[in-house]
Amino acid sequence: MTAVDYFITGDHDAARAALAAALRSQGFELATAPTGGWSVTRGSVGATVWLGAFAGRSNQRLEYSMQFFEWEGQLVARLNRTSGAGAMGGVIGVSRSADVFTELDQAVGSELTRLGILATVTHYP
């Protein structure tokens, strides 16, 4: 699994709204997961099943997750990519999933930095 922890200062609801905006700006949809976090998805399952990586960058189904914790009063938002993310697209799909995850990390980090609410970030391999 690959993950990124964003340690965010300030109001937790405002931080969640900023996170949601950053994720949506990259074409992702959000759904509340049973654990209270978010399922972060983009693309078409059907197109990916039938075409694999040939479904294209915007149509390949990608699924990540966002979990929330609290640490010393700060909101911690953990963006996760499982090792099988993009597997329906084969080797090319897995590679694309890793690339898109990196782009998503950069978009989220940039937005939180722009808003002045990112205290620190930790990347996990």
N, CA, C and O atoms as CSV, one atom per row, in Angstrom:
chain,resi,resn,atom,element,x,y,z
A,1,MET,N,N,0.840,-1.176,0.000
A,1,MET,CA,C,0.000,0.000,0.000
A,1,MET,C,C,0.880,1.232,0.000
A,1,MET,O,O,1.933,1.263,0.637
A,2,THR,N,N,0.440,2.233,-0.713
A,2,THR,CA,C,1.061,3.544,-0.707
A,2,THR,C,C,0.096,4.485,-0.010
A,2,THR,O,O,-1.112,4.405,-0.232
A,3,ALA,N,N,0.605,5.369,0.824
A,3,ALA,CA,C,-0.263,6.297,1.543
A,3,ALA,C,C,0.459,7.618,1.765
A,3,ALA,O,O,1.687,7.695,1.772
A,4,VAL,N,N,-0.355,8.655,1.945
A,4,VAL,CA,C,0.142,9.986,2.264
A,4,VAL,C,C,-0.707,10.519,3.403
A,4,VAL,O,O,-1.935,10.502,3.330
A,5,ASP,N,N,-0.052,10.995,4.460
A,5,ASP,CA,C,-0.751,11.633,5.575
A,5,ASP,C,C,-0.565,13.138,5.477
A,5,ASP,O,O,0.560,13.634,5.418
A,6,TYR,N,N,-1.688,13.863,5.461
A,6,TYR,CA,C,-1.678,15.322,5.472
A,6,TYR,C,C,-2.095,15.758,6.867
A,6,TYR,O,O,-3.199,15.433,7.304
A,7,PHE,N,N,-1.248,16.482,7.571
A,7,PHE,CA,C,-1.558,17.007,8.894
A,7,PHE,C,C,-2.047,18.439,8.681
A,7,PHE,O,O,-1.306,19.301,8.207
A,8,ILE,N,N,-3.309,18.672,9.041
A,8,ILE,CA,C,-3.987,19.902,8.660
A,8,ILE,C,C,-4.391,20.691,9.902
A,8,ILE,O,O,-4.958,20.139,10.845
A,9,THR,N,N,-4.095,21.975,9.888
A,9,THR,CA,C,-4.442,22.847,11.009
A,9,THR,C,C,-5.797,23.496,10.767
A,9,THR,O,O,-6.326,23.475,9.655
A,10,GLY,N,N,-6.346,24.071,11.825
A,10,GLY,CA,C,-7.581,24.833,11.685
A,10,GLY,C,C,-8.827,23.980,11.806
A,10,GLY,O,O,-8.795,22.855,12.305
A,11,ASP,N,N,-9.920,24.545,11.338
A,11,ASP,CA,C,-11.234,23.929,11.422
A,11,ASP,C,C,-11.291,22.631,10.601
A,11,ASP,O,O,-10.961,22.625,9.415
A,12,HIS,N,N,-11.705,21.556,11.232
A,12,HIS,CA,C,-11.724,20.253,10.565
A,12,HIS,C,C,-12.739,20.196,9.425
A,12,HIS,O,O,-12.460,19.602,8.384
A,13,ASP,N,N,-13.915,20.807,9.606
A,13,ASP,CA,C,-14.917,20.788,8.539
A,13,ASP,C,C,-14.441,21.578,7.320
A,13,ASP,O,O,-14.645,21.158,6.182
A,14,ALA,N,N,-13.813,22.709,7.565
A,14,ALA,CA,C,-13.272,23.506,6.458
A,14,ALA,C,C,-12.157,22.738,5.747
A,14,ALA,O,O,-12.037,22.805,4.523
A,15,ALA,N,N,-11.350,22.015,6.508
A,15,ALA,CA,C,-10.272,21.222,5.912
A,15,ALA,C,C,-10.843,20.103,5.044
A,15,ALA,O,O,-10.338,19.843,3.951
A,16,ARG,N,N,-11.886,19.447,5.525
A,16,ARG,CA,C,-12.528,18.388,4.724
A,16,ARG,C,C,-13.106,18.966,3.433
A,16,ARG,O,O,-13.015,18.344,2.375
A,17,ALA,N,N,-13.695,20.143,3.521
A,17,ALA,CA,C,-14.235,20.782,2.319
A,17,ALA,C,C,-13.120,21.101,1.322
A,17,ALA,O,O,-13.301,20.931,0.117
A,18,ALA,N,N,-11.976,21.560,1.815
A,18,ALA,CA,C,-10.833,21.851,0.941
A,18,ALA,C,C,-10.300,20.570,0.306
A,18,ALA,O,O,-9.956,20.552,-0.876
A,19,LEU,N,N,-10.235,19.508,1.088
A,19,LEU,CA,C,-9.799,18.217,0.545
A,19,LEU,C,C,-10.749,17.741,-0.548
A,19,LEU,O,O,-10.314,17.303,-1.613
A,20,ALA,N,N,-12.043,17.830,-0.275
A,20,ALA,CA,C,-13.042,17.389,-1.259
A,20,ALA,C,C,-12.899,18.181,-2.551
A,20,ALA,O,O,-12.957,17.606,-3.638
A,21,ALA,N,N,-12.712,19.490,-2.446
A,21,ALA,CA,C,-12.557,20.329,-3.641
A,21,ALA,C,C,-11.310,19.932,-4.428
A,21,ALA,O,O,-11.346,19.866,-5.657
A,22,ALA,N,N,-10.215,19.671,-3.733
A,22,ALA,CA,C,-8.970,19.282,-4.413
A,22,ALA,C,C,-9.127,17.942,-5.126
A,22,ALA,O,O,-8.659,17.782,-6.254
A,23,LEU,N,N,-9.774,16.989,-4.485
A,23,LEU,CA,C,-9.978,15.668,-5.095
A,23,LEU,C,C,-10.909,15.768,-6.303
A,23,LEU,O,O,-10.653,15.164,-7.344
A,24,ARG,N,N,-11.975,16.523,-6.157
A,24,ARG,CA,C,-12.933,16.686,-7.269
A,24,ARG,C,C,-12.312,17.435,-8.436
A,24,ARG,O,O,-12.671,17.190,-9.587
A,25,SER,N,N,-11.386,18.345,-8.156
A,25,SER,CA,C,-10.737,19.097,-9.237
A,25,SER,C,C,-9.931,18.180,-10.152
A,25,SER,O,O,-9.621,18.543,-11.287
A,26,GLN,N,N,-9.596,17.005,-9.661
A,26,GLN,CA,C,-8.851,16.024,-10.448
A,26,GLN,C,C,-9.777,14.989,-11.080
A,26,GLN,O,O,-9.315,13.976,-11.606
A,27,GLY,N,N,-11.100,15.246,-11.025
A,27,GLY,CA,C,-12.077,14.375,-11.674
A,27,GLY,C,C,-12.570,13.221,-10.823
A,27,GLY,O,O,-13.229,12.318,-11.339
A,28,PHE,N,N,-12.272,13.226,-9.539
A,28,PHE,CA,C,-12.678,12.124,-8.668
A,28,PHE,C,C,-14.023,12.397,-8.022
A,28,PHE,O,O,-14.379,13.542,-7.743
A,29,GLU,N,N,-14.763,11.322,-7.789
A,29,GLU,CA,C,-16.017,11.379,-7.053
A,29,GLU,C,C,-15.749,10.863,-5.646
A,29,GLU,O,O,-14.879,10.017,-5.438
A,30,LEU,N,N,-16.502,11.379,-4.688
A,30,LEU,CA,C,-16.335,10.978,-3.297
A,30,LEU,C,C,-17.619,10.343,-2.794
A,30,LEU,O,O,-18.719,10.811,-3.090
A,31,ALA,N,N,-17.464,9.281,-2.035
A,31,ALA,CA,C,-18.595,8.644,-1.358
A,31,ALA,C,C,-18.142,8.329,0.055
A,31,ALA,O,O,-17.006,7.909,0.275
A,32,THR,N,N,-19.036,8.536,1.008
A,32,THR,CA,C,-18.693,8.252,2.398
A,32,THR,C,C,-18.595,6.744,2.596
A,32,THR,O,O,-19.506,5.996,2.244
A,33,ALA,N,N,-17.479,6.316,3.161
A,33,ALA,CA,C,-17.243,4.895,3.446
A,33,ALA,C,C,-17.849,4.557,4.808
A,33,ALA,O,O,-18.070,5.453,5.624
A,34,PRO,N,N,-18.119,3.270,5.063
A,34,PRO,CA,C,-18.696,2.872,6.353
A,34,PRO,C,C,-17.869,3.294,7.566
A,34,PRO,O,O,-18.413,3.473,8.655
A,35,THR,N,N,-16.563,3.452,7.384
A,35,THR,CA,C,-15.686,3.827,8.500
A,35,THR,C,C,-15.634,5.336,8.719
A,35,THR,O,O,-14.948,5.802,9.629
A,36,GLY,N,N,-16.350,6.107,7.897
A,36,GLY,CA,C,-16.375,7.552,8.042
A,36,GLY,C,C,-15.441,8.280,7.101
A,36,GLY,O,O,-15.519,9.502,6.973
A,37,GLY,N,N,-14.572,7.560,6.450
A,37,GLY,CA,C,-13.689,8.175,5.460
A,37,GLY,C,C,-14.405,8.286,4.130
A,37,GLY,O,O,-15.635,8.259,4.071
A,38,TRP,N,N,-13.640,8.411,3.076
A,38,TRP,CA,C,-14.212,8.538,1.740
A,38,TRP,C,C,-13.651,7.483,0.807
A,38,TRP,O,O,-12.488,7.092,0.905
A,39,SER,N,N,-14.497,7.034,-0.091
A,39,SER,CA,C,-14.072,6.272,-1.247
A,39,SER,C,C,-13.840,7.314,-2.340
A,39,SER,O,O,-14.714,8.138,-2.610
A,40,VAL,N,N,-12.676,7.281,-2.962
A,40,VAL,CA,C,-12.270,8.284,-3.948
A,40,VAL,C,C,-12.117,7.558,-5.278
A,40,VAL,O,O,-11.169,6.795,-5.463
A,41,THR,N,N,-13.053,7.793,-6.217
A,41,THR,CA,C,-13.078,7.010,-7.452
A,41,THR,C,C,-13.169,7.887,-8.688
A,41,THR,O,O,-13.642,9.023,-8.648
A,42,ARG,N,N,-12.697,7.316,-9.788
A,42,ARG,CA,C,-12.779,7.987,-11.088
A,42,ARG,C,C,-12.797,6.919,-12.164
A,42,ARG,O,O,-12.170,5.871,-12.013
A,43,GLY,N,N,-13.509,7.176,-13.244
A,43,GLY,CA,C,-13.499,6.281,-14.392
A,43,GLY,C,C,-14.653,5.300,-14.400
A,43,GLY,O,O,-15.512,5.307,-13.518
A,44,SER,N,N,-14.650,4.460,-15.415
A,44,SER,CA,C,-15.733,3.522,-15.668
A,44,SER,C,C,-15.283,2.086,-15.442
A,44,SER,O,O,-14.290,1.631,-16.009
A,45,VAL,N,N,-16.036,1.380,-14.600
A,45,VAL,CA,C,-15.742,-0.038,-14.382
A,45,VAL,C,C,-15.926,-0.804,-15.692
A,45,VAL,O,O,-15.079,-1.615,-16.066
A,46,GLY,N,N,-17.033,-0.543,-16.387
A,46,GLY,CA,C,-17.326,-1.256,-17.635
A,46,GLY,C,C,-16.248,-1.069,-18.683
A,46,GLY,O,O,-15.785,-2.034,-19.291
A,47,ALA,N,N,-15.848,0.181,-18.892
A,47,ALA,CA,C,-14.808,0.454,-19.893
A,47,ALA,C,C,-13.503,-0.220,-19.505
A,47,ALA,O,O,-12.787,-0.731,-20.365
A,48,THR,N,N,-13.193,-0.225,-18.225
A,48,THR,CA,C,-11.936,-0.819,-17.773
A,48,THR,C,C,-11.976,-2.335,-17.887
A,48,THR,O,O,-10.976,-2.951,-18.257
A,49,VAL,N,N,-13.122,-2.949,-17.573
A,49,VAL,CA,C,-13.251,-4.409,-17.708
A,49,VAL,C,C,-13.083,-4.817,-19.167
A,49,VAL,O,O,-12.383,-5.783,-19.470
A,50,TRP,N,N,-13.723,-4.083,-20.061
A,50,TRP,CA,C,-13.686,-4.458,-21.477
A,50,TRP,C,C,-12.405,-4.040,-22.184
A,50,TRP,O,O,-11.909,-4.760,-23.051
A,51,LEU,N,N,-11.876,-2.894,-21.823
A,51,LEU,CA,C,-10.739,-2.355,-22.568
A,51,LEU,C,C,-9.427,-2.321,-21.794
A,51,LEU,O,O,-8.370,-2.078,-22.376
A,52,GLY,N,N,-9.486,-2.561,-20.498
A,52,GLY,CA,C,-8.274,-2.503,-19.687
A,52,GLY,C,C,-7.642,-1.128,-19.768
A,52,GLY,O,O,-8.343,-0.118,-19.709
A,53,ALA,N,N,-6.345,-1.078,-19.902
A,53,ALA,CA,C,-5.628,0.196,-19.958
A,53,ALA,C,C,-5.997,0.995,-21.206
A,53,ALA,O,O,-5.793,2.208,-21.253
A,54,PHE,N,N,-6.547,0.305,-22.227
A,54,PHE,CA,C,-6.947,1.001,-23.446
A,54,PHE,C,C,-8.204,1.841,-23.239
A,54,PHE,O,O,-8.616,2.575,-24.138
A,55,ALA,N,N,-8.810,1.737,-22.067
A,55,ALA,CA,C,-9.959,2.599,-21.752
A,55,ALA,C,C,-9.526,4.052,-21.713
A,55,ALA,O,O,-10.348,4.956,-21.859
A,56,GLY,N,N,-8.239,4.275,-21.516
A,56,GLY,CA,C,-7.716,5.640,-21.512
A,56,GLY,C,C,-7.564,6.192,-20.107
A,56,GLY,O,O,-8.140,5.682,-19.146
A,57,ARG,N,N,-6.797,7.213,-20.023
A,57,ARG,CA,C,-6.451,7.814,-18.733
A,57,ARG,C,C,-7.680,8.282,-17.954
A,57,ARG,O,O,-7.756,8.062,-16.745
A,58,SER,N,N,-8.629,8.915,-18.610
A,58,SER,CA,C,-9.790,9.452,-17.890
A,58,SER,C,C,-10.887,8.424,-17.682
A,58,SER,O,O,-11.740,8.610,-16.814
A,59,ASN,N,N,-10.891,7.337,-18.458
A,59,ASN,CA,C,-11.940,6.326,-18.327
A,59,ASN,C,C,-11.534,5.102,-17.522
A,59,ASN,O,O,-12.397,4.345,-17.078
A,60,GLN,N,N,-10.242,4.894,-17.326
A,60,GLN,CA,C,-9.808,3.742,-16.531
A,60,GLN,C,C,-10.303,3.914,-15.102
A,60,GLN,O,O,-10.157,4.986,-14.515
A,61,ARG,N,N,-10.882,2.869,-14.548
A,61,ARG,CA,C,-11.403,2.927,-13.174
A,61,ARG,C,C,-10.244,2.947,-12.194
A,61,ARG,O,O,-9.393,2.058,-12.200
A,62,LEU,N,N,-10.220,3.978,-11.349
A,62,LEU,CA,C,-9.227,4.105,-10.297
A,62,LEU,C,C,-9.961,4.282,-8.983
A,62,LEU,O,O,-10.921,5.047,-8.899
A,63,GLU,N,N,-9.514,3.583,-7.967
A,63,GLU,CA,C,-10.148,3.645,-6.659
A,63,GLU,C,C,-9.087,3.830,-5.580
A,63,GLU,O,O,-8.167,3.024,-5.444
A,64,TYR,N,N,-9.236,4.898,-4.828
A,64,TYR,CA,C,-8.378,5.178,-3.693
A,64,TYR,C,C,-9.279,5.389,-2.480
A,64,TYR,O,O,-10.503,5.317,-2.595
A,65,SER,N,N,-8.689,5.647,-1.335
A,65,SER,CA,C,-9.509,5.934,-0.156
A,65,SER,C,C,-8.865,7.054,0.653
A,65,SER,O,O,-7.656,7.278,0.596
A,66,MET,N,N,-9.713,7.749,1.407
A,66,MET,CA,C,-9.264,8.800,2.303
A,66,MET,C,C,-9.808,8.460,3.683
A,66,MET,O,O,-11.012,8.276,3.861
A,67,GLN,N,N,-8.904,8.380,4.658
A,67,GLN,CA,C,-9.294,8.130,6.039
A,67,GLN,C,C,-8.963,9.372,6.855
A,67,GLN,O,O,-8.076,10.149,6.502
A,68,PHE,N,N,-9.699,9.546,7.960
A,68,PHE,CA,C,-9.486,10.715,8.808
A,68,PHE,C,C,-9.183,10.283,10.235
A,68,PHE,O,O,-9.786,9.351,10.766
A,69,PHE,N,N,-8.229,10.989,10.843
A,69,PHE,CA,C,-7.824,10.766,12.228
A,69,PHE,C,C,-7.626,12.142,12.870
A,69,PHE,O,O,-7.664,13.171,12.196
A,70,GLU,N,N,-7.419,12.133,14.155
A,70,GLU,CA,C,-7.048,13.364,14.843
A,70,GLU,C,C,-5.761,13.092,15.609
A,70,GLU,O,O,-5.624,12.051,16.252
A,71,TRP,N,N,-4.815,14.030,15.540
A,71,TRP,CA,C,-3.553,13.905,16.259
A,71,TRP,C,C,-3.197,15.277,16.819
A,71,TRP,O,O,-2.995,16.234,16.071
A,72,GLU,N,N,-3.125,15.357,18.117
A,72,GLU,CA,C,-2.795,16.606,18.827
A,72,GLU,C,C,-3.618,17.788,18.321
A,72,GLU,O,O,-3.091,18.882,18.115
A,73,GLY,N,N,-4.907,17.557,18.125
A,73,GLY,CA,C,-5.817,18.604,17.695
A,73,GLY,C,C,-5.846,18.869,16.204
A,73,GLY,O,O,-6.696,19.618,15.720
A,74,GLN,N,N,-4.921,18.258,15.468
A,74,GLN,CA,C,-4.896,18.446,14.015
A,74,GLN,C,C,-5.679,17.333,13.338
A,74,GLN,O,O,-5.710,16.198,13.813
A,75,LEU,N,N,-6.306,17.672,12.230
A,75,LEU,CA,C,-6.928,16.655,11.392
A,75,LEU,C,C,-5.824,15.986,10.584
A,75,LEU,O,O,-4.985,16.661,9.987
A,76,VAL,N,N,-5.831,14.672,10.569
A,76,VAL,CA,C,-4.916,13.917,9.716
A,76,VAL,C,C,-5.768,13.233,8.655
A,76,VAL,O,O,-6.663,12.451,8.974
A,77,ALA,N,N,-5.485,13.532,7.399
A,77,ALA,CA,C,-6.191,12.923,6.278
A,77,ALA,C,C,-5.202,11.992,5.581
A,77,ALA,O,O,-4.155,12.430,5.105
A,78,ARG,N,N,-5.544,10.707,5.527
A,78,ARG,CA,C,-4.651,9.722,4.901
A,78,ARG,C,C,-5.235,9.287,3.555
A,78,ARG,O,O,-6.311,8.691,3.496
A,79,LEU,N,N,-4.519,9.589,2.492
A,79,LEU,CA,C,-4.874,9.152,1.147
A,79,LEU,C,C,-4.163,7.826,0.895
A,79,LEU,O,O,-2.940,7.741,1.009
A,80,ASN,N,N,-4.934,6.787,0.551
A,80,ASN,CA,C,-4.402,5.432,0.370
A,80,ASN,C,C,-4.549,4.949,-1.065
A,80,ASN,O,O,-5.542,5.237,-1.734
A,81,ARG,N,N,-3.554,4.217,-1.521
A,81,ARG,CA,C,-3.636,3.486,-2.789
A,81,ARG,C,C,-3.218,2.062,-2.490
A,81,ARG,O,O,-2.086,1.820,-2.072
A,82,THR,N,N,-4.124,1.114,-2.702
A,82,THR,CA,C,-3.775,-0.283,-2.465
A,82,THR,C,C,-2.872,-0.772,-3.589
A,82,THR,O,O,-2.848,-0.191,-4.674
A,83,SER,N,N,-2.142,-1.825,-3.328
A,83,SER,CA,C,-1.188,-2.324,-4.318
A,83,SER,C,C,-1.871,-2.795,-5.590
A,83,SER,O,O,-1.237,-2.818,-6.645
A,84,GLY,N,N,-3.150,-3.172,-5.528
A,84,GLY,CA,C,-3.858,-3.654,-6.710
A,84,GLY,C,C,-4.601,-2.567,-7.466
A,84,GLY,O,O,-5.272,-2.855,-8.456
A,85,ALA,N,N,-4.493,-1.325,-7.018
A,85,ALA,CA,C,-5.218,-0.239,-7.676
A,85,ALA,C,C,-4.820,-0.155,-9.139
A,85,ALA,O,O,-3.634,-0.085,-9.463
A,86,GLY,N,N,-5.808,-0.162,-10.020
A,86,GLY,CA,C,-5.561,-0.085,-11.458
A,86,GLY,C,C,-5.295,-1.427,-12.096
A,86,GLY,O,O,-5.007,-1.492,-13.291
A,87,ALA,N,N,-5.385,-2.527,-11.311
A,87,ALA,CA,C,-5.029,-3.855,-11.814
A,87,ALA,C,C,-5.886,-4.300,-12.988
A,87,ALA,O,O,-5.427,-5.080,-13.823
A,88,MET,N,N,-7.131,-3.816,-13.070
A,88,MET,CA,C,-7.972,-4.201,-14.211
A,88,MET,C,C,-7.371,-3.720,-15.517
A,88,MET,O,O,-7.730,-4.224,-16.582
A,89,GLY,N,N,-6.478,-2.771,-15.459
A,89,GLY,CA,C,-5.816,-2.268,-16.656
A,89,GLY,C,C,-4.480,-2.938,-16.917
A,89,GLY,O,O,-3.713,-2.475,-17.761
A,90,GLY,N,N,-4.185,-4.032,-16.199
A,90,GLY,CA,C,-2.922,-4.738,-16.377
A,90,GLY,C,C,-1.743,-3.922,-15.886
A,90,GLY,O,O,-1.901,-3.022,-15.061
A,91,VAL,N,N,-0.565,-4.236,-16.393
A,91,VAL,CA,C,0.662,-3.563,-15.968
A,91,VAL,C,C,0.587,-2.067,-16.268
A,91,VAL,O,O,0.993,-1.238,-15.453
A,92,ILE,N,N,0.065,-1.737,-17.443
A,92,ILE,CA,C,-0.070,-0.322,-17.802
A,92,ILE,C,C,-1.035,0.364,-16.842
A,92,ILE,O,O,-0.796,1.499,-16.429
A,93,GLY,N,N,-2.118,-0.313,-16.485
A,93,GLY,CA,C,-3.097,0.256,-15.568
A,93,GLY,C,C,-2.540,0.490,-14.183
A,93,GLY,O,O,-2.827,1.514,-13.562
A,94,VAL,N,N,-1.742,-0.450,-13.688
A,94,VAL,CA,C,-1.136,-0.293,-12.366
A,94,VAL,C,C,-0.162,0.885,-12.388
A,94,VAL,O,O,-0.126,1.679,-11.447
A,95,SER,N,N,0.611,0.999,-13.436
A,95,SER,CA,C,1.547,2.110,-13.563
A,95,SER,C,C,0.790,3.439,-13.638
A,95,SER,O,O,1.183,4.422,-13.009
A,96,ARG,N,N,-0.292,3.459,-14.408
A,96,ARG,CA,C,-1.087,4.679,-14.525
A,96,ARG,C,C,-1.692,5.046,-13.166
A,96,ARG,O,O,-1.735,6.220,-12.801
A,97,SER,N,N,-2.155,4.046,-12.425
A,97,SER,CA,C,-2.727,4.289,-11.109
A,97,SER,C,C,-1.704,4.956,-10.187
A,97,SER,O,O,-2.040,5.871,-9.435
A,98,ALA,N,N,-0.460,4.493,-10.252
A,98,ALA,CA,C,0.607,5.088,-9.439
A,98,ALA,C,C,0.874,6.525,-9.865
A,98,ALA,O,O,1.061,7.401,-9.020
A,99,ASP,N,N,0.892,6.771,-11.174
A,99,ASP,CA,C,1.135,8.120,-11.681
A,99,ASP,C,C,0.010,9.079,-11.275
A,99,ASP,O,O,0.268,10.204,-10.847
A,100,VAL,N,N,-1.235,8.620,-11.413
A,100,VAL,CA,C,-2.377,9.465,-11.059
A,100,VAL,C,C,-2.385,9.723,-9.553
A,100,VAL,O,O,-2.732,10.820,-9.114
A,101,PHE,N,N,-2.005,8.717,-8.761
A,101,PHE,CA,C,-1.941,8.900,-7.308
A,101,PHE,C,C,-0.930,10.000,-6.962
A,101,PHE,O,O,-1.191,10.833,-6.093
A,102,THR,N,N,0.202,10.004,-7.628
A,102,THR,CA,C,1.217,11.036,-7.406
A,102,THR,C,C,0.672,12.413,-7.785
A,102,THR,O,O,0.881,13.386,-7.061
A,103,GLU,N,N,-0.018,12.492,-8.905
A,103,GLU,CA,C,-0.613,13.758,-9.329
A,103,GLU,C,C,-1.673,14.227,-8.330
A,103,GLU,O,O,-1.768,15.416,-8.024
A,104,LEU,N,N,-2.462,13.284,-7.828
A,104,LEU,CA,C,-3.499,13.613,-6.851
A,104,LEU,C,C,-2.865,14.119,-5.561
A,104,LEU,O,O,-3.336,15.095,-4.977
A,105,ASP,N,N,-1.807,13.464,-5.121
A,105,ASP,CA,C,-1.064,13.901,-3.931
A,105,ASP,C,C,-0.572,15.324,-4.123
A,105,ASP,O,O,-0.707,16.150,-3.220
A,106,GLN,N,N,-0.007,15.624,-5.276
A,106,GLN,CA,C,0.507,16.964,-5.537
A,106,GLN,C,C,-0.612,18.001,-5.552
A,106,GLN,O,O,-0.437,19.109,-5.044
A,107,ALA,N,N,-1.757,17.652,-6.130
A,107,ALA,CA,C,-2.890,18.579,-6.185
A,107,ALA,C,C,-3.430,18.870,-4.788
A,107,ALA,O,O,-3.723,20.019,-4.456
A,108,VAL,N,N,-3.560,17.826,-3.975
A,108,VAL,CA,C,-4.061,18.002,-2.607
A,108,VAL,C,C,-3.070,18.827,-1.794
A,108,VAL,O,O,-3.456,19.787,-1.128
A,109,GLY,N,N,-1.801,18.457,-1.850
A,109,GLY,CA,C,-0.779,19.196,-1.101
A,109,GLY,C,C,-0.689,20.648,-1.517
A,109,GLY,O,O,-0.540,21.529,-0.670
A,110,SER,N,N,-0.778,20.909,-2.810
A,110,SER,CA,C,-0.718,22.288,-3.309
A,110,SER,C,C,-1.897,23.107,-2.811
A,110,SER,O,O,-1.729,24.257,-2.405
A,111,GLU,N,N,-3.099,22.517,-2.840
A,111,GLU,CA,C,-4.283,23.251,-2.390
A,111,GLU,C,C,-4.224,23.532,-0.894
A,111,GLU,O,O,-4.533,24.643,-0.462
A,112,LEU,N,N,-3.833,22.546,-0.103
A,112,LEU,CA,C,-3.738,22.759,1.340
A,112,LEU,C,C,-2.659,23.786,1.679
A,112,LEU,O,O,-2.823,24.579,2.607
A,113,THR,N,N,-1.571,23.770,0.936
A,113,THR,CA,C,-0.503,24.762,1.126
A,113,THR,C,C,-0.998,26.155,0.734
A,113,THR,O,O,-0.757,27.129,1.447
A,114,ARG,N,N,-1.685,26.241,-0.393
A,114,ARG,CA,C,-2.222,27.527,-0.854
A,114,ARG,C,C,-3.149,28.147,0.193
A,114,ARG,O,O,-3.159,29.362,0.388
A,115,LEU,N,N,-3.932,27.288,0.865
A,115,LEU,CA,C,-4.857,27.764,1.888
A,115,LEU,C,C,-4.170,28.034,3.225
A,115,LEU,O,O,-4.776,28.589,4.141
A,116,GLY,N,N,-2.893,27.635,3.332
A,116,GLY,CA,C,-2.131,27.869,4.556
A,116,GLY,C,C,-2.531,26.970,5.716
A,116,GLY,O,O,-2.352,27.339,6.877
A,117,ILE,N,N,-3.075,25.784,5.410
A,117,ILE,CA,C,-3.537,24.893,6.473
A,117,ILE,C,C,-2.768,23.570,6.545
A,117,ILE,O,O,-3.068,22.730,7.394
A,118,LEU,N,N,-1.785,23.376,5.670
A,118,LEU,CA,C,-0.998,22.144,5.703
A,118,LEU,C,C,0.171,22.329,6.654
A,118,LEU,O,O,1.075,23.127,6.402
A,119,ALA,N,N,0.142,21.574,7.763
A,119,ALA,CA,C,1.232,21.661,8.745
A,119,ALA,C,C,2.428,20.841,8.275
A,119,ALA,O,O,3.564,21.316,8.284
A,120,THR,N,N,2.158,19.607,7.867
A,120,THR,CA,C,3.219,18.722,7.368
A,120,THR,C,C,2.576,17.594,6.579
A,120,THR,O,O,1.362,17.391,6.618
A,121,VAL,N,N,3.412,16.877,5.872
A,121,VAL,CA,C,2.942,15.731,5.088
A,121,VAL,C,C,3.953,14.600,5.252
A,121,VAL,O,O,5.161,14.832,5.312
A,122,THR,N,N,3.438,13.377,5.323
A,122,THR,CA,C,4.297,12.195,5.433
A,122,THR,C,C,3.907,11.212,4.337
A,122,THR,O,O,2.734,10.865,4.198
A,123,HIS,N,N,4.887,10.763,3.561
A,123,HIS,CA,C,4.655,9.789,2.502
A,123,HIS,C,C,5.124,8.412,2.958
A,123,HIS,O,O,6.179,8.277,3.578
A,124,TYR,N,N,4.332,7.397,2.646
A,124,TYR,CA,C,4.663,6.007,2.951
A,124,TYR,C,C,4.759,5.229,1.643
A,124,TYR,O,O,3.920,5.397,0.759
A,125,PRO,N,N,5.775,4.383,1.516
A,125,PRO,CA,C,5.922,3.615,0.270
A,125,PRO,C,C,4.792,2.631,0.048
A,125,PRO,O,O,4.782,1.919,-0.956
